[in-house]
Amino acid sequence: MIFKKSDIPGEDIKRFMGMPAERRKRIDETPADPIPETYAVNELAKTLHPGYIKAEVKKKTEVAPDRFTISFRSCSENGRFPFFRAGQYVTVSSNVGGSFATRPYSITSSPFEALGGLLEITVHKSGFFSDFLADSFKEGDIVFVGEPSGDFYHDDLRDRGHVLAIAGGTGVTPFISMMKAVREGSEDFRITVLYGVKFRKEMLFDPSVFESERIKIIPVLSDEYVEGYAHGFIGPDLIKPHVTEETNIFVCGPEALYEYASEALNELKIDSSRIRSEHNVCRDLPGEPVFYKLKVHMRDTVYDIDSRSTETLLVAMERAGIKAPSKCRSGICGFCHSRVISGEYLLAPDRTDSRRLADIKFEYIHPCCTFPLSDMEIDVPPLDLG
Ligand code: FES
């Protein structure tokens, strides 16, 4: 009932007295249908943001020496993975020995394939978790796959119509998804990929599979001469011919590539607003570790574990088998947001502090890129795997 204040004295009181009757009338008119358990909008939200999805390993293929493409089949009720933007990543979580580990991997399959229940990542054997995936993962194994995340994708509102992708090694993985998306029509832009590897045998795909009017691939070999392939590093001479007013530049690869590419782009005076780069995960610090005690509060449970000055608080928790939340592992997504109760700590030296002022004031940290400098006590949110 819309109640509009009356100018006539006493009129409002009179109407107010009549309200119980009006209310009763409306209640009587209301159908006795039970309140629905869910609404269409909740179902849509669940489809787009399902949290963690149980997935089965469908196939593992060695696409280049020590580089494996792993396909997952969704075990969710609707048999799908959520639609995503080509260039995004997912996390893969699994028990490894006594640890519970999670790592982010760029998706290499296409957005439409996700709706058909297929999701692919490509891993390079170069660390504890990727070694585990490459060596021990087999068909039928079950893992938890986090929902697609990250902002390393082309957005029509923000980006221009041509993407120049500068990729190094397995940093080409988000661009594989982008090329598939362009090919299938779920993305509408042109893409040129400068793809740097040491040797041709390290390439994850044959460029001719993707080449089309909208997709161009220029392989660049740094340690081998092959006819028809560019040689050297991806510098200004290789970048310049592919940059027009219509171009945005996306960079993904090892740390060295970022430095090299950023020097080249500076030299070409390309405005930083046109350059986007994927963030690398936070690595261990060099040097001899100092050992500390770490007390972790997680809801009603308290864990007393060891930590090392050279590894992040997140790695310490995972090594101890604690299911700690993480996604990007680079201090960007905020998913691991935790509170320091006591102790000294150091933010990863190669990161800028992306925390909000309130977080800094009330001692909230991102354990994925924070190292202990003393014994510490922290409060960490539990991981809900659904
Ligand atoms: S996992 Fe993304 S900020 Fe820590």
Residues whose N, C-alpha, C, O or C-beta is under 5 A from the ligand:
A	BS01	FES	S326 K327 C328 R329 S330 G331 I332 C333 G334 F335 C336 H366 C368
